[in-house]
Amino acid sequence: MRKPADSRGAPLLLLLLLLLLPRTDGYKPVIIVHGILDGPKQFQMLSHFITKVHPGTEVTVIDLYDDLSSLKPMWRQVRGFRMAVDPIMQQAPEGVHLLCFSQGGLICRALLSTIPDHNVHTFISLSSPQAGQYGDTDYLRWVFPEHVKKTVFHICYNRYGQKFSICDYWNDPHHRSRYLQSSTFLALLNGERPHKQMKAWRENFLRIRKLVLIGGPDDGVITPWQSSHFGFYDSDEHVVQMRNQEYYIRDSFGLKTLDARGDLSVCVHSGVQHVFWHSNYTVFSSCIEEWLT
């Protein structure tokens, strides 16, 4: 006489199958912050890349200060973006990732510096002028059509110029003292201009687990392109690499500490123009994908 099948084996088999199935959840939410003169529509492809390789990922492209509004002062934008990202972070107890493009990378750095209780796990800076901007690009000619890089400091380094976002990170290597005196944004973030919040900002920034810097020599907008990796010009317009910059040596905002921790990743890609970083799948797969788990 045949014994009846043991019904207890079915749930066990089902549990085993569930464990073997690929996970479609558990990925941290990704917050994307756009750059100057663009908005969420430019990041549909990047959002698709993320959800394709990490199904179930909650991707939010912040719809704020789009297009011409991206020229408004940086601190004003930071306040607005903070109000937008706070609820997302609060609903993600295991943390979030920040993926920020161009000017957006500086907005994200300011968020990380000024939010004491943020839970950002990985900050990905995608072709962002982290050390500043100094170059005759199409963006510059669009904003200041009658000026070249050698004369823009006349506009940027006064209180009227600070009404334009690009002036908040314009870093003229030939007018260093004017930059340090006038910059109310980048010089503060870099700790180049001492202020009473430096220690707190550094501690806040170091809450991140990983910093990923992405850029390349054919960008065509970020000038010098090494600014995307915290390198910048000296007074002779020779590029001084990140580890020889004063803010790195002094560890003004935590960059050296991140590097020493092994939590700094630098990705260089040639052949990518500025407006194509976020739609290039090779860039995504080689520089971004692994950090968005």
VEXDREN-54699 format. One record per atom (N, C-alpha, C, CB): x, y, z; residue in one letter. Coordinates in steps of 0.1 Angstrom, whole numbers, padded with zeros to 4 digits, always signed. Glycine has a CB too. Example, Ala and Ser with C-alpha at 12.3 -4.5 7.8 and 13.67 -1.06 7.14 Angstrom:
<nodes>
+0132-0057+0078A+0123-0045+0078A+0132-0033+0078A+0113-0045+0090A+0128-0022+0071S+0137-0011+0071S+0129+0000+0079S+0141-0006+0057S
</nodes>
This chain:
<nodes>
+0009-0012+0000M+0000+0000+0000M+0009+0012+0000M-0010+0000+0012M+0006+0022-0009R+0015+0034-0011R+0012+0044+0001R+0012+0041-0024R+0022+0050+0007K+0021+0059+0017K+0016+0073+0011K+0033+0061+0026K+0008+0080+0018P+0004+0094+0013P+0016+0103+0013P-0008+0099+0022P+0016+0112+0004A+0027+0122+0003A+0027+0131+0015A+0025+0131-0010A+0039+0134+0019D+0041+0143+0031D+0039+0157+0027D+0056+0141+0037D+0027+0163+0031S+0023+0176+0027S+0032+0187+0033S+0009+0179+0032S+0041+0183+0043R+0049+0193+0049R+0061+0197+0039R+0055+0188+0062R+0063+0189+0029G+0074+0192+0020G+0071+0203+0010G+0078+0180+0013G+0058+0205+0007A+0054+0215-0002A+0058+0229+0002A+0039+0214-0005A+0054+0234+0014P+0058+0247+0018P+0073+0249+0018P+0053+0250+0032P+0080+0238+0022L+0095+0239+0022L+0101+0241+0008L+0101+0227+0029L+0095+0234-0001L+0099+0235-0015L+0096+0249-0021L+0093+0224-0024L+0085+0254-0017L+0081+0267-0022L+0090+0278-0016L+0066+0270-0017L+0094+0277-0003L+0103+0286+0003L+0116+0286-0004L+0104+0283+0018L+0121+0273-0007L+0134+0272-0014L+0134+0279-0027L+0138+0257-0015L+0123+0277-0035L+0122+0283-0048L+0122+0298-0047L+0109+0278-0055L+0115+0304-0037L+0114+0318-0035L+0128+0324-0032L+0105+0322-0023L+0136+0316-0024L+0149+0321-0020L+0158+0321-0032L+0155+0312-0009L+0156+0312-0042L+0165+0311-0054L+0161+0321-0064L+0164+0297-0059L+0149+0326-0064L+0145+0336-0074L+0152+0349-0072L+0129+0339-0073L+0156+0356-0084P+0163+0369-0082P+0154+0379-0075P+0166+0374-0096P+0160+0387-0067R+0153+0397-0059R+0150+0409-0068R+0162+0402-0047R+0138+0413-0066T+0133+0425-0074T+0130+0437-0064T+0120+0422-0082T+0134+0435-0052D+0133+0446-0042D+0145+0447-0034D+0120+0444-0033D+0145+0456-0024G+0157+0457-0016G+0167+0467-0020G+0163+0444-0014G+0165+0473-0032Y+0175+0483-0036Y+0171+0496-0030Y+0174+0484-0052Y+0181+0504-0026K+0179+0517-0020K+0173+0527-0031K+0192+0523-0014K+0164+0536-0027P+0159+0546-0036P+0170+0554-0042P+0148+0554-0029P+0168+0558-0054V+0178+0567-0061V+0172+0581-0063V+0183+0561-0074V+0178+0591-0059I+0174+0605-0061I+0183+0611-0071I+0174+0613-0048I+0177+0616-0082I+0185+0622-0093I+0183+0637-0093I+0182+0616-0107I+0194+0645-0093V+0193+0660-0094V+0199+0664-0107V+0200+0666-0081V+0192+0672-0115H+0196+0676-0128H+0206+0687-0128H+0184+0680-0136H+0211+0691-0139G+0221+0702-0140G+0215+0715-0145G+0232+0697-0150G+0224+0723-0150I+0220+0737-0154I+0213+0736-0168I+0232+0746-0155I+0202+0743-0169L+0194+0745-0182L+0188+0731-0186L+0203+0750-0192L+0185+0722-0177D+0178+0710-0181D+0168+0707-0170D+0188+0698-0183D+0162+0695-0171G+0152+0691-0161G+0150+0676-0162G+0139+0698-0164G+0139+0671-0156P+0136+0656-0155P+0136+0649-0168P+0124+0654-0147P+0131+0655-0179K+0129+0648-0191K+0142+0643-0197K+0122+0657-0201K+0153+0650-0193Q+0167+0646-0198Q+0172+0633-0192Q+0177+0657-0197Q+0165+0629-0181F+0170+0617-0173F+0161+0605-0174F+0171+0622-0159F+0152+0605-0184Q+0144+0593-0186Q+0152+0581-0189Q+0133+0596-0197Q+0162+0582-0198M+0171+0571-0202M+0178+0566-0190M+0180+0575-0213M+0184+0575-0182L+0191+0570-0170L+0182+0563-0160L+0198+0582-0163L+0170+0568-0158S+0161+0561-0149S+0158+0547-0155S+0148+0569-0148S+0156+0546-0168H+0154+0533-0174H+0165+0523-0172H+0151+0535-0190H+0178+0529-0173F+0190+0520-0171F+0189+0514-0157F+0203+0528-0173F+0186+0523-0147I+0186+0518-0133I+0175+0508-0131I+0183+0530-0124I+0163+0510-0135T+0152+0500-0132T+0154+0488-0141T+0139+0507-0135T+0161+0489-0152K+0163+0477-0160K+0173+0467-0153K+0169+0480-0173K+0184+0472-0147V+0193+0463-0141V+0190+0460-0126V+0207+0469-0142V+0182+0470-0120H+0178+0468-0106H+0163+0470-0105H+0186+0478-0096H+0156+0460-0109P+0141+0461-0110P+0135+0464-0096P+0135+0448-0115P+0125+0472-0096G+0119+0476-0084G+0125+0488-0077G+0119+0465-0074G+0136+0493-0082T+0142+0505-0076T+0133+0517-0078T+0156+0508-0083T+0131+0524-0067E+0124+0537-0067E+0133+0548-0071E+0117+0540-0053E+0131+0553-0083V+0139+0564-0089V+0131+0577-0089V+0144+0560-0103V+0136+0587-0083T+0130+0600-0083T+0139+0611-0089T+0125+0605-0069T+0135+0617-0100V+0142+0628-0106V+0135+0641-0101V+0142+0628-0122V+0142+0648-0093I+0135+0660-0087I+0131+0670-0097I+0145+0666-0076I+0119+0673-0098D+0113+0683-0107D+0113+0697-0101D+0099+0679-0112D+0124+0703-0101L+0125+0716-0094L+0137+0724-0100L+0128+0714-0079L+0135+0737-0101Y+0145+0746-0107Y+0149+0741-0121Y+0157+0748-0098Y+0139+0738-0129D+0142+0733-0143D+0146+0744-0152D+0130+0725-0148D+0153+0741-0163D+0156+0750-0174D+0161+0763-0169D+0143+0752-0182D+0155+0774-0173L+0160+0788-0169L+0160+0790-0154L+0151+0798-0175L+0151+0783-0147S+0151+0785-0132S+0164+0779-0126S+0139+0778-0126S+0171+0771-0133S+0184+0765-0128S+0195+0776-0127S+0189+0754-0137S+0192+0788-0132L+0202+0799-0131L+0200+0807-0118L+0200+0808-0143L+0190+0803-0110K+0188+0811-0097K+0199+0807-0088K+0174+0807-0091K+0202+0816-0078P+0213+0814-0068P+0213+0800-0062P+0212+0824-0057P+0225+0795-0060M+0227+0781-0056M+0221+0778-0042M+0241+0777-0056M+0222+0787-0033W+0217+0784-0019W+0202+0784-0019W+0222+0795-0009W+0196+0793-0028R+0181+0792-0029R+0177+0778-0035R+0176+0803-0039R+0184+0773-0045Q+0181+0760-0050Q+0183+0749-0039Q+0189+0757-0062Q+0194+0750-0032V+0197+0740-0021V+0185+0740-0012V+0210+0744-0014V+0180+0751-0008R+0168+0751+0002R+0156+0744-0004R+0164+0765+0006R+0154+0746-0017G+0142+0740-0024G+0144+0725-0025G+0140+0746-0037G+0156+0721-0029F+0159+0707-0031F+0159+0699-0018F+0173+0705-0038F+0163+0706-0007R+0162+0700+0006R+0148+0696+0010R+0169+0709+0017R+0139+0705+0007M+0125+0702+0010M+0120+0691+0002M+0116+0715+0008M+0125+0689-0010A+0121+0678-0019A+0126+0665-0015A+0124+0681-0033A+0139+0664-0011V+0145+0651-0008V+0143+0647+0007V+0160+0652-0010V+0139+0656+0016D+0137+0652+0030D+0127+0640+0031D+0133+0664+0038D+0115+0642+0025P+0105+0631+0026P+0109+0618+0021P+0092+0635+0019P+0117+0618+0010I+0122+0606+0004I+0132+0599+0014I+0129+0608-0010I+0140+0606+0020M+0150+0601+0029M+0143+0595+0041M+0160+0611+0033M+0133+0602+0046Q+0125+0598+0058Q+0118+0585+0056Q+0116+0609+0063Q+0114+0582+0043Q+0107+0570+0040Q+0116+0559+0036Q+0097+0573+0029Q+0129+0561+0038A+0139+0550+0034A+0148+0548+0045A+0147+0555+0021A+0144+0540+0055P+0152+0538+0067P+0166+0532+0064P+0145+0529+0077P+0168+0525+0053E+0181+0519+0050E+0189+0528+0042E+0178+0505+0043E+0184+0540+0039G+0193+0550+0032G+0189+0551+0017G+0207+0546+0033G+0195+0561+0011V+0192+0564-0003V+0205+0567-0010V+0183+0577-0005V+0205+0567-0024H+0216+0571-0032H+0213+0585-0038H+0220+0560-0042H+0223+0593-0039L+0222+0606-0047L+0230+0605-0060L+0227+0618-0038L+0223+0607-0071L+0230+0607-0084L+0228+0621-0090L+0225+0596-0093L+0239+0629-0091C+0237+0643-0094C+0246+0647-0106C+0240+0651-0082C+0240+0654-0115F+0247+0657-0128F+0250+0672-0128F+0238+0654-0139F+0263+0675-0133S+0267+0688-0136S+0265+0697-0124S+0260+0694-0148S+0258+0709-0126Q+0256+0718-0115Q+0249+0711-0103Q+0247+0730-0120Q+0241+0701-0107G+0234+0694-0096G+0243+0687-0086G+0225+0683-0102G+0255+0683-0091G+0265+0677-0082G+0269+0687-0071G+0277+0673-0089G+0270+0700-0074L+0273+0709-0063L+0261+0712-0054L+0277+0723-0070L+0249+0712-0060I+0237+0713-0051I+0237+0701-0041I+0224+0713-0060I+0240+0689-0046C+0240+0677-0037C+0251+0678-0027C+0242+0665-0046C+0262+0683-0030R+0273+0685-0020R+0268+0694-0009R+0286+0690-0027R+0261+0705-0013A+0256+0714-0003A+0246+0708+0006A+0251+0727-0010A+0237+0699+0000L+0227+0692+0008L+0234+0683+0018L+0218+0684-0001L+0244+0676+0013L+0251+0666+0022L+0259+0674+0033L+0261+0658+0014L+0263+0686+0030S+0271+0693+0040S+0262+0700+0051S+0279+0704+0034S+0250+0703+0047T+0241+0711+0056T+0229+0703+0062T+0235+0723+0048T+0228+0691+0058I+0217+0682+0065I+0224+0673+0075I+0209+0674+0054I+0222+0676+0088P+0229+0668+0098P+0225+0654+0099P+0228+0675+0111P+0213+0651+0096D+0208+0637+0098D+0205+0630+0085D+0195+0638+0106D+0211+0634+0074H+0208+0627+0061H+0213+0612+0062H+0216+0634+0050H+0207+0604+0053N+0210+0590+0053N+0214+0586+0039N+0198+0581+0057N+0222+0594+0032V+0227+0591+0019V+0238+0581+0020V+0232+0604+0012V+0236+0570+0013H+0246+0560+0013H+0258+0563+0003H+0240+0546+0010H+0254+0565-0010T+0263+0567-0020T+0260+0581-0027T+0264+0556-0030T+0270+0589-0029F+0269+0601-0037F+0276+0600-0049F+0273+0614-0028F+0269+0600-0061I+0276+0599-0074I+0275+0612-0081I+0268+0588-0083I+0287+0618-0083S+0288+0631-0089S+0292+0629-0104S+0300+0640-0082S+0282+0631-0113L+0283+0628-0127L+0287+0641-0135L+0270+0622-0132L+0300+0642-0139S+0305+0654-0146S+0300+0667-0140S+0300+0653-0161S+0305+0669-0128S+0301+0681-0120S+0314+0689-0117S+0294+0677-0107S+0312+0702-0118P+0324+0711-0116P+0327+0713-0101P+0322+0725-0122P+0331+0702-0094Q+0333+0702-0080Q+0343+0711-0075Q+0336+0688-0075Q+0353+0714-0083A+0364+0724-0079A+0361+0738-0085A+0378+0719-0083A+0350+0739-0093G+0347+0752-0099G+0348+0751-0114G+0357+0762-0094G+0344+0762-0120Q+0344+0763-0135Q+0351+0775-0139Q+0329+0764-0139Q+0359+0774-0150Y+0366+0785-0156Y+0369+0782-0171Y+0380+0788-0149Y+0360+0786-0180G+0361+0782-0194G+0351+0789-0203G+0362+0768-0196G+0354+0791-0215D+0345+0796-0225D+0337+0785-0231D+0353+0804-0236D+0326+0782-0226T+0318+0771-0231T+0305+0777-0236T+0315+0761-0220T+0297+0768-0243D+0284+0773-0248D+0275+0778-0237D+0277+0762-0255D+0276+0772-0225Y+0267+0776-0214Y+0271+0790-0210Y+0269+0767-0202Y+0284+0793-0209L+0288+0806-0205L+0284+0817-0215L+0304+0806-0203L+0286+0814-0228R+0282+0824-0238R+0267+0826-0238R+0287+0819-0252R+0259+0816-0234W+0245+0817-0234W+0241+0827-0223W+0238+0804-0233W+0247+0825-0211V+0244+0833-0200V+0250+0847-0200V+0249+0827-0187V+0263+0848-0204F+0270+0861-0206F+0275+0862-0220F+0281+0862-0195F+0267+0865-0230P+0271+0865-0244P+0282+0875-0248P+0259+0868-0252P+0283+0886-0240E+0293+0896-0244E+0306+0895-0236E+0287+0910-0242E+0308+0884-0229H+0320+0882-0221H+0327+0869-0224H+0316+0883-0206H+0340+0869-0221V+0348+0857-0222V+0353+0854-0208V+0360+0859-0232V+0359+0843-0207K+0363+0838-0193K+0372+0848-0186K+0370+0825-0194K+0380+0856-0193K+0389+0865-0186K+0382+0877-0180K+0400+0869-0196K+0370+0879-0184T+0363+0891-0179T+0351+0888-0171T+0359+0900-0190T+0347+0875-0170V+0335+0872-0163V+0336+0875-0148V+0332+0857-0165V+0348+0875-0142F+0349+0878-0128F+0344+0891-0124F+0364+0877-0124F+0344+0901-0134H+0339+0914-0131H+0324+0913-0128H+0340+0923-0143H+0317+0904-0134I+0303+0902-0131I+0301+0893-0118I+0296+0895-0143I+0308+0882-0118C+0306+0871-0108C+0310+0876-0094C+0312+0859-0111C+0321+0883-0093Y+0326+0886-0080Y+0321+0899-0074Y+0341+0886-0081Y+0308+0901-0075N+0301+0911-0068N+0287+0906-0064N+0300+0924-0076N+0280+0914-0056R+0267+0909-0051R+0256+0907-0062R+0262+0918-0040R+0258+0914-0073Y+0248+0912-0084Y+0251+0899-0091Y+0249+0924-0093Y+0263+0896-0093G+0267+0884-0100G+0262+0871-0092G+0282+0883-0102G+0262+0872-0079Q+0258+0861-0071Q+0243+0857-0073Q+0261+0864-0056Q+0236+0865-0081K+0223+0861-0084K+0222+0851-0095K+0215+0874-0088K+0233+0847-0101F+0234+0837-0112F+0241+0825-0106F+0241+0842-0125F+0235+0813-0108S+0241+0801-0102S+0255+0799-0107S+0232+0789-0106S+0258+0801-0120I+0271+0798-0125I+0282+0807-0118I+0272+0801-0140I+0278+0819-0113C+0288+0827-0106C+0291+0821-0092C+0282+0841-0104C+0282+0813-0087D+0284+0808-0073D+0295+0797-0073D+0272+0801-0068D+0299+0792-0085Y+0310+0783-0086Y+0321+0787-0096Y+0305+0769-0089Y+0320+0800-0101W+0330+0805-0110W+0343+0807-0102W+0325+0818-0117W+0354+0800-0107N+0366+0800-0099N+0377+0805-0108N+0369+0786-0094N+0380+0818-0108D+0390+0824-0117D+0404+0823-0111D+0387+0839-0120D+0413+0814-0116P+0426+0812-0110P+0435+0824-0110P+0433+0801-0117P+0431+0835-0119H+0439+0847-0120H+0434+0858-0110H+0439+0852-0134H+0424+0855-0103H+0418+0865-0093H+0414+0857-0081H+0406+0872-0100H+0424+0850-0075R+0421+0841-0064R+0416+0849-0052R+0434+0834-0060R+0422+0860-0049S+0417+0868-0037S+0403+0873-0039S+0427+0880-0035S+0399+0877-0051R+0386+0881-0054R+0376+0870-0052R+0384+0888-0068R+0380+0858-0056Y+0372+0846-0055Y+0369+0843-0040Y+0378+0834-0062Y+0380+0843-0032L+0379+0839-0018L+0371+0850-0010L+0393+0838-0012L+0372+0862-0015Q+0365+0873-0008Q+0350+0873-0012Q+0371+0886-0011Q+0347+0869-0024S+0333+0871-0029S+0325+0858-0029S+0334+0877-0043S+0331+0847-0030S+0324+0834-0032S+0316+0831-0019S+0333+0823-0035S+0303+0830-0020T+0295+0827-0009T+0289+0813-0010T+0283+0837-0007T+0294+0805-0019F+0290+0791-0021F+0301+0782-0022F+0281+0790-0034F+0308+0781-0033L+0319+0771-0035L+0330+0772-0025L+0324+0772-0049L+0335+0784-0023A+0346+0786-0013A+0342+0782+0001A+0350+0801-0013A+0329+0783+0004L+0325+0778+0017L+0324+0762+0017L+0311+0784+0021L+0319+0757+0007L+0318+0742+0006L+0332+0736+0006L+0311+0738-0007L+0341+0742+0000N+0355+0736-0001N+0363+0739+0012N+0362+0741-0013N+0357+0747+0020G+0365+0752+0032G+0376+0761+0029G+0370+0740+0039G+0376+0767+0017E+0387+0776+0013E+0385+0790+0020E+0387+0778-0003E+0372+0793+0023R+0369+0805+0030R+0364+0801+0044R+0359+0814+0022R+0372+0802+0054P+0368+0797+0068P+0354+0803+0072P+0378+0800+0078P+0346+0794+0079H+0334+0798+0085H+0330+0790+0097H+0322+0798+0074H+0321+0794+0105K+0319+0788+0118K+0312+0774+0116K+0310+0796+0126K+0307+0771+0105Q+0300+0758+0103Q+0309+0747+0097Q+0288+0760+0094Q+0322+0750+0095M+0331+0741+0088M+0331+0727+0094M+0345+0747+0088M+0332+0726+0107K+0333+0713+0114K+0320+0705+0112K+0336+0715+0129K+0309+0712+0114A+0296+0705+0113A+0294+0700+0099A+0285+0714+0118A+0297+0709+0089W+0295+0705+0075W+0304+0693+0072W+0299+0717+0066W+0316+0693+0077R+0325+0682+0074R+0320+0669+0080R+0339+0684+0080R+0315+0669+0092E+0309+0658+0098E+0297+0653+0090E+0305+0660+0113E+0288+0662+0086N+0276+0658+0078N+0280+0652+0065N+0268+0671+0075N+0290+0657+0058F+0294+0652+0045F+0300+0638+0047F+0305+0661+0039F+0307+0636+0058L+0313+0622+0060L+0304+0612+0064L+0324+0624+0071L+0291+0615+0065R+0281+0605+0068R+0279+0595+0056R+0267+0611+0071R+0283+0600+0044I+0281+0591+0032I+0291+0579+0033I+0284+0599+0019I+0287+0568+0027R+0295+0556+0027R+0304+0556+0015R+0286+0544+0027R+0300+0563+0004K+0308+0562-0008K+0306+0575-0016K+0304+0550-0017K+0318+0580-0022L+0318+0591-0031L+0323+0586-0044L+0326+0603-0026L+0315+0588-0055V+0319+0584-0068V+0320+0596-0077V+0309+0573-0074V+0332+0598-0083L+0334+0610-0092L+0336+0605-0106L+0347+0618-0087L+0328+0611-0115I+0328+0606-0129I+0331+0619-0138I+0315+0599-0133I+0340+0617-0148G+0342+0628-0157G+0352+0623-0168G+0348+0640-0150G+0355+0632-0178G+0364+0628-0188G+0369+0639-0197G+0358+0618-0197G+0379+0637-0205P+0386+0648-0212P+0379+0653-0224P+0399+0643-0217P+0368+0647-0228D+0361+0651-0240D+0347+0658-0236D+0358+0640-0250D+0346+0661-0223D+0334+0667-0218D+0329+0679-0226D+0335+0670-0203D+0338+0689-0227G+0336+0701-0235G+0329+0712-0228G+0327+0697-0247G+0324+0709-0216V+0317+0720-0208V+0324+0722-0195V+0303+0716-0205V+0326+0712-0187I+0333+0713-0174I+0348+0717-0177I+0332+0700-0165I+0352+0728-0172T+0366+0733-0175T+0373+0738-0163T+0365+0745-0186T+0384+0732-0160P+0390+0721-0167P+0382+0708-0164P+0405+0719-0162P+0383+0698-0172W+0375+0687-0170W+0378+0679-0157W+0376+0677-0182W+0391+0682-0153Q+0395+0675-0140Q+0388+0681-0128Q+0410+0677-0138Q+0380+0692-0130S+0372+0697-0119S+0362+0687-0114S+0365+0710-0123S+0358+0678-0123S+0349+0667-0120S+0355+0657-0110S+0344+0660-0132S+0368+0658-0109H+0376+0649-0099H+0383+0658-0089H+0385+0640-0107H+0378+0670-0087F+0384+0679-0077F+0398+0684-0080F+0384+0673-0063F+0402+0683-0093G+0414+0690-0098G+0410+0704-0103G+0421+0681-0108G+0420+0713-0104F+0417+0726-0109F+0430+0733-0113F+0410+0735-0099F+0428+0744-0120Y+0440+0752-0125Y+0447+0759-0114Y+0435+0763-0135Y+0460+0761-0116D+0468+0771-0107D+0468+0784-0115D+0482+0766-0104D+0475+0794-0110S+0475+0807-0117S+0481+0807-0131S+0483+0817-0108S+0488+0796-0135D+0493+0795-0148D+0485+0786-0157D+0508+0790-0148D+0473+0783-0152E+0463+0774-0159E+0469+0760-0161E+0459+0780-0171E+0478+0756-0152H+0482+0742-0152H+0473+0735-0142H+0497+0740-0148H+0469+0723-0146V+0459+0716-0137V+0467+0709-0125V+0452+0705-0145V+0462+0713-0113V+0467+0706-0101V+0457+0695-0097V+0468+0717-0089V+0462+0683-0096Q+0453+0672-0094Q+0447+0672-0079Q+0460+0659-0096Q+0437+0665-0077M+0429+0665-0064M+0438+0664-0052M+0419+0654-0064M+0447+0654-0052R+0455+0651-0040R+0465+0662-0037R+0461+0638-0041R+0467+0671-0046N+0476+0682-0044N+0469+0695-0041N+0486+0684-0056N+0456+0695-0040Q+0448+0706-0037Q+0449+0709-0022Q+0434+0705-0042Q+0448+0722-0019E+0449+0725-0004E+0438+0720+0004E+0449+0740-0003E+0426+0720-0002Y+0414+0715+0006Y+0415+0700+0008Y+0401+0718-0002Y+0422+0693-0001Y+0424+0678+0001Y+0435+0677+0012Y+0429+0671-0012Y+0446+0684+0011I+0457+0682+0020I+0453+0686+0034I+0469+0692+0016I+0445+0697+0036R+0440+0701+0049R+0428+0693+0053R+0437+0716+0049R+0422+0685+0044D+0410+0677+0047D+0399+0686+0051D+0413+0666+0057D+0397+0698+0044S+0388+0708+0049S+0374+0703+0050S+0389+0719+0039S+0369+0695+0041F+0355+0690+0041F+0354+0675+0041F+0347+0696+0030F+0365+0668+0043G+0364+0654+0045G+0369+0646+0033G+0351+0650+0048G+0374+0652+0022L+0377+0645+0010L+0389+0635+0013L+0381+0654-0001L+0399+0640+0020K+0411+0631+0023K+0406+0619+0032K+0422+0639+0030K+0398+0622+0041T+0393+0611+0050T+0386+0601+0042T+0384+0617+0061T+0377+0605+0033L+0370+0595+0024L+0380+0587+0016L+0360+0602+0015L+0390+0593+0011D+0400+0586+0003D+0407+0576+0012D+0410+0596-0003D+0411+0580+0024A+0418+0571+0033A+0410+0560+0038A+0423+0579+0045A+0397+0562+0038R+0387+0551+0042R+0386+0541+0031R+0374+0557+0046R+0390+0545+0019G+0387+0536+0007G+0374+0538+0002G+0389+0522+0011G+0367+0549+0005D+0354+0552+0001D+0353+0563-0010D+0346+0557+0012D+0364+0564-0018L+0364+0574-0029L+0367+0566-0042L+0374+0585-0027L+0358+0567-0052S+0360+0560-0064S+0360+0571-0076S+0349+0550-0067S+0371+0570-0084V+0372+0580-0095V+0371+0572-0108V+0386+0587-0095V+0362+0577-0117C+0360+0570-0130C+0362+0580-0141C+0345+0564-0130C+0371+0577-0150V+0374+0585-0161V+0370+0579-0174V+0390+0588-0162V+0362+0586-0182H+0357+0581-0195H+0360+0591-0206H+0342+0577-0195H+0367+0587-0216S+0369+0595-0228S+0358+0593-0238S+0383+0593-0234S+0357+0603-0247G+0348+0602-0258G+0333+0605-0255G+0348+0588-0263G+0331+0611-0243V+0317+0614-0239V+0316+0629-0237V+0314+0607-0225V+0307+0635-0245Q+0304+0649-0244Q+0295+0652-0232Q+0298+0655-0257Q+0295+0664-0227H+0288+0667-0215H+0273+0663-0214H+0288+0682-0212H+0266+0666-0225V+0251+0663-0225V+0248+0648-0226V+0244+0671-0235V+0258+0640-0228F+0255+0626-0231F+0259+0616-0219F+0262+0621-0243F+0264+0622-0208W+0269+0614-0197W+0257+0605-0192W+0274+0622-0186W+0245+0611-0190H+0234+0604-0184H+0226+0595-0193H+0225+0614-0178H+0230+0595-0206S+0223+0586-0216S+0233+0576-0222S+0216+0594-0226S+0245+0575-0217N+0255+0566-0222N+0255+0553-0213N+0269+0573-0222N+0251+0542-0219Y+0250+0530-0212Y+0264+0524-0207Y+0243+0519-0220Y+0274+0527-0215T+0287+0522-0211T+0292+0529-0198T+0297+0525-0222T+0289+0542-0197V+0292+0550-0185V+0284+0544-0174V+0289+0565-0187V+0271+0542-0176F+0263+0537-0165F+0268+0523-0160F+0248+0535-0170F+0271+0514-0169S+0275+0501-0165S+0288+0500-0159S+0274+0491-0177S+0297+0509-0163S+0311+0508-0158S+0314+0517-0146S+0321+0511-0169S+0306+0528-0145C+0309+0538-0134C+0298+0539-0123C+0311+0551-0140C+0285+0535-0127I+0274+0538-0118I+0267+0526-0112I+0264+0546-0126I+0264+0516-0121E+0256+0505-0117E+0259+0498-0104E+0256+0495-0128E+0272+0495-0102E+0276+0487-0090E+0273+0494-0077E+0290+0483-0091E+0272+0507-0077W+0270+0515-0065W+0256+0517-0061W+0277+0528-0066W+0246+0513-0069L+0232+0515-0067L+0225+0503-0061L+0226+0520-0079L+0231+0496-0052T+0224+0484-0047T+0218+0487-0033T+0234+0472-0045T
</nodes>
